Amino acid sequence: MAEPSDLAPKMLILPGGRVDPDAVRIHVGQDGEEEGEAEGLCRVSFKLSRDLNKRLDKYLTDRIGFMSRNQLQRLIDVGGVSVNGRPPKCSTRLRLGDEIDVALPPPPSREIQPEAIPIDVLYEDNDLIVINKSPDIIVHPARSHHSGTLLNALMHHFNQQGADQSLSGVGREAARPGVVHRLDRHTSGAMVVAKDDEAHWNLGRQFEQRRVDKRYLALVHGIVEPGIDTIDLPLGPHRSKAKGLREKIIVRHDALGKHAETIYRVRQRFHPVDSSVRSHHGVPTGCTLVELELKTGRTHQIRVHMSHLGYPLVCDDMYAGAPLHTESFGLPAQAAELLNRQALHATTLAFTHPKQGKPMSFTAPLPEDLRSLIGELRRAPGAGPVQTPPGSTIELDDVLPAEGLPPRPNEQSS
């Protein structure tokens, strides 16, 4: 026999010690209506209540029915399993009191069908593909989205290349195919997807161990102060299960709150032209372009953290944001129509190549909607100077080229 250890939620384990695939899906958010900036791994732990003298790979095969023995052996080989805190072998014999910790992807929710949807490829090799996700596409099928997803697009992309290109085997049999991490449906930017099992597990471990550098740009309501700060507030599900609330994440200081840490750095402030202008739709006046560094990868982390500080993302109506009151910046009312989704873009992504071991870094230029709105704000008389605070790494000239923009008033007089 085995019992769930205190290291993993007991709700993931069915009576008799088998992992509940539906509970794993829910735990990582696969069956949710909303996407999230999160990694697609779930930790499950067992503590042996008697001496089994059984091989580790055989034991896990008995407990995790949605993964084959070959897959579990590969998982053990790439470090996705520990026994008593140490890396084991597939042949490790299990004894009374042993504690097994497993990093699992969620089981498959449905077959992924190829669809001819355009994608923006930043990099591709035999092991992985990095794409600049558009802001209008969900990453993988969920309850109400069975098609039109990024995975449908990737399946078509690989089919066009030939039979030797595909998503990871982990994905085909035991997870959302190849998905190591994900972005909100309406968040754009850099995402990496694995093509084979070894790459999938290696990248998953890098995300889990916080060895991936993820930088975002966001346009938020208000004049953010101070210029640099760390937000260290635990996040968890909303307390209400009512429609419209159950998808939300909130700051929680109880057992359901998970550690979440975000560093923001102010890159440019945009002041209203009239200091007497009051808040519009309940949001603070002015706005700020911020660079955000994620130290953890919780669902909706940036959106909740910034809103909690009083600086919600522009157009993020789920977390108290609103369309930008462009007239307060001296801009035409039509400028507010340039953006109709949360102003968030995953700008840079850096990790170690899972096979070659070399550092890799990718920059995803901003899509037209966000680039146009920020360009309009930079033309406004209240636009402050671009700042490069310590620790910032995003090269704004690469993602927000200034060519074609007229000089700001303070530049004309210099």
N, C-alpha and C positions, 0 to 999 in steps of 0.2 A: 504493500500500500504506500501511497504518498499523499501528502497534504499540501495545500498551497502554503508557501512561506509568507512571512510578513512583508517580504519585499515586493509582492505583486498583489493587485486587487483580487480578493477571493472570488469575486463574481465572474472572473474569467475561467474558473475551473468548475466543471460539472461534477456531480456526485460520482465517485469512482476514479476521479483523478484525470479525466480527459479534458483537453482544452476546448472550450465552447467557441466555435468559429464565429458565430453571430456576435457574441460578446466582444471578441477581438475586433471585429469590424467597427462596432459602435465605439470601442475604446479609442481607436485611432481616427474616428470621424469619417470613416468611409461611407457610412449610410446617412450622413447628415446632408441637409439641403445646402448648407454653406461650405465652401472650401475654407482652407486656412493655411497660413504660413507655418507649416509643421512638417516634421519628418514622419515617414510612414513605417515606423517600427514600434512594436509593443513589447514590453518586458513581462515575461511570465516566469515564475519561480516555483520549484517543488522542493520539499524537504522529506526525505525518506523516513517513514515511521517504522521500517523493519529492514533487515539485511536481505537484499535481493540477490546479490552476487550476479548481476546482469550487466551486459555491455551497455554503455551509455547510448549508442546509436539505436540499439534495439529498444531500450526503455523509452526514448523520445518518440520512436515510431509508434509505440503503443499509446502514448499520451497525446500526440499531435497528429490527428488523423488526416488533416488536409495537406500534409507534406509527405513526400516519399522518403524512403530510407536514404536514397542517393542524395536527395536535397539536404536532408538533415546531416549527412556526413560532410557535405560541402560546407554547410553552416558551421559545423564544429571545426573544420580545417581552417576557415577564415577568421575564427575568433568570435563567432556569434554566440558561443556557449561557454559558460564557466562552471566548474565544480568546486565548491568551497573557495570561490574567489580566484581560482587558478585555471589557466587554459588546459583542457583535457585532450585526450586522444579519443577517437571513435571507440576504441577497445577498452577504455577505462571502465573498471568494474565498480559498481555502485554498492555502497554499504549503508548500514543504519546511520542516520543522522546527516548523511551527505545532502548538501543543498545545491541544486542545479538551477542556474539562471540562464534564460534563453531570450534572445532578441528576435522577435517574430515579425514578419510582415503580415498584413491581413490576408485572409483567404480571398479567392476570386469571387466577385459579385456576379459576373456574367461574362459571356464571350465578347471580346472586342472585335467589332467589324471594321474593316478599312473604309475610310471615307476621304474623298478628294478635297481636303481642306488645306489651304495654304499655310505653311509654317515658315518662320524666319530662323534659319539654321546659323548659329554663330560658330560652331565647330562640330566636327564629326570624325570618328575613327571606328575601328572594329569593336571597341569596348564601350563607347558611350557617345551620346549626342547632347550638345548644349544648344538650347533654343532661346530666342527672345519671344516669350509668350505674349500674344496680343491680349488686350484688356477685355475682350468680349467672349472668352472661351473658358469653359470649365475643364479641369485637368483630366478627370476620369469619370466614368458613369456613376451616378448615384440614383437614388430612388426615382426622381422625376426627370433625369437626364440620361437616356439610354443611348443617345447618339450625339453627334456634333461636338465631341470632346477632343481634347488634345491627343488622347491615346488613339482615337479613331483616325486622326490625321497622321500620327506617327506610323500606325500600321500600314496605311496607304503609302506613306513615304518609303518604308522599308520594302514593301511589295514592288515598288517601282525600281528599286535597286537590285532586286534579285533575292533568291531563296537564302543566301548566306547572311542576309541582314535581317535582324529581328529585334524584339525586345527580350529582356533577360528571361531565362528559363524559370527563374524564381517567379517572375511575373506571370508567365503563361499558366503555371500550375498552382501557384500558392499566393498570389498577391495581385494588386493592380500592376499590370505588366510594366516592369522597369522603373516604377515610380519610387525614387529615393526620398524625395521631398515634394512639397506642393505649394502652390500659391493660391490666394483667393481667386475666385472666378473673375472679379473685376480688377485684380492687380496684374499689372504687366511686368515683364522683365525676364531676367536670366534664370533658367531652370536646367538641371542636368538629369538625364534619363539613362539608365544602364541598359546595355545590350546583352550582357551575359551574367551568369550567376556570380562569378567571382568579383566582377566589377560592382555588381549590385550590393553584395555584402560588404565589400571594402568601403564603398562610398557611404553606405548606411552607418558603418562604424565611425567614419570621420564626422558625420553629422551628429551622431549620438554623443561622441566625445568632444564636441565643440571645437573641432579642428578645421572647420570650414569658415572662411571669412565671407559674411553676407552683408552687403551694404545696400541701403535703400535711399531713394529720394522721395520726400513727401512735401506737399504744400498744405500747411495747416493754418487754421484761423488764429489770429492774434499775433502780437509781437512777442516772440518767445524770449524769455529771460530765465536763467543766465544763458550765455552763449554755448556752454557745454554742461551736460549733466547726465548722471546715471539714474535710470528709473529701475528700482529693484522692488517690484510689487508682485506678489503671487497672483496667479490667474486661475479661474475655475469656471464651471458652468453657472449660468443664471439660476437663481433659486426657484424661479417660476417655470413651469412646464407649459404655460399658456402659449398659444400660437403667436409668433412674433417675438417671443422672449426666450423660448427654449433653445434657439440657435445662437443666442448672444453669450458672450464671455464677459465676466466681471472680475474686478479685484476681490479676492477672497483671502481672509486671514484665518481660515479654518482648515480642517483636514483635507478638504477638496481643493484647496488652493495649491498650485504647483509653482515652484520657483520660476520666475521670469525676469530677465534682465535685458534692458535696452539702453544703449548710449546714444544720445542725440547730440548733434553739433550743428549750430546755426550757420548756414551758408549765405543767406541773403534775406534781408527784411524789407517788407513793402508797407509803407505807412500810408494811411488815408490822406487825401489832399486837404481835408478840412478836419482839424482836431476836434471840432464839436460834433462830428458824426457819431451817432450812437450805434450800439450793436444792432445787427440786422438778423432777423429770425433767431434771436437769442444767442448768437455766437459773437465772440469778441471782434472788435474792429481790427483792421490791418491783417496781414498774413505773413508767413515766414516759410522760406524754403529750408528744410532741414535734411541733413544726412543722418541716417540711423544705422547703427551697428547692432546686430542681434547677437547677444551672447547665449541666448536660448532660442528655441524654435516653437513657441506655443501658438496655438490657433488664435488669429486676430491680435497677436501680441502688440504690434505697433499701434494699431487702431485703438485698442483699449487703453494702453499706456498713455498715449498722447491726449486722448479724450479725458482721461482721469486727471491729468494735469491742467485741464482747461483749454487745451489746444487741439480740438478735434480736427480730423482731416477734412479738407474741402470736399464737399459733395458726399460725405460718408453719413447718410441719414440714419444708419443703424446705430452709430455712436455719436449722435448729437452734432454732426456736421451738416452743412447746407451749401447750396450753390454760392459762389462768390458774389458779393454785392459790388460788382465792378464799377458802378457809378461813383462809389466812395473813393475810388482810386483815380477818378478823372477819365475813366475808360467808357466806351460806348456800352450800352446795355447788352448788345449782341455778344460781347466778349464772354458773358456768363454762360452762353450756350456752347462754348467750345468744349466743355467738359461735363459729362453726365455720369461719372462714376468716381469712386474714391481716388483722390490724387496721390497714388502710391505706385512706385515703380522699383522693382528689384534691379538695381543698376549694375552692381558688380558681384561676381561670385568667384571665389578662389578656393582651390582644393588641391590635393595631391593626386596625380593620375593613379588609378587603382592598380595598374599593371606596370607602368614604366617608372613609377616612383618620383616623377618630376613635378615640381610645382606648376600649377596652371591657373591663370586668371583671365576672366572674361568680362567685358563691359557691354551692356545692352543699351544702345541709344534710346532716348525717350520716344514714345509714340507721338504721333502728330497732335493728339488732343492735349496732352499735358505740355508738350513742347510749345504749342501755340499760346496756351494760356499764360505760361511763365514768360514767354516772349512779350506778350502784351503788357504784363506787369513790369517788365524791365524797361518798357517805353514810358511808363507812368512817372510823373514828377516826384512821387514819393518813394521811388526805388532807391534803396540804400546800396552801399558798395558790396561787391562779392567778398566773402570772407573765406579764409582757409585756416580754420582753427587747428590746434595740435591734434594729431591723430586722424584727421580727415584724409581719405584716400581717393575719393571720386574726383576725377578731372572734369570739371564742369564744361570746359571748352570742348571735350570729346562728346558729351551727351547733350549739351545745350549750345551749339555753335552760335556765336554772336554775329556772324556775317549777315549783312542785310538789315540789322537793327539800327535805327537812328541813335545817335548819342543821347544820353540822358542830359537834362538841363545843366547839371553841374559840370558835365564834361564839355558842353558847348562853350562855357565861359572861361575854361582853362586854357 
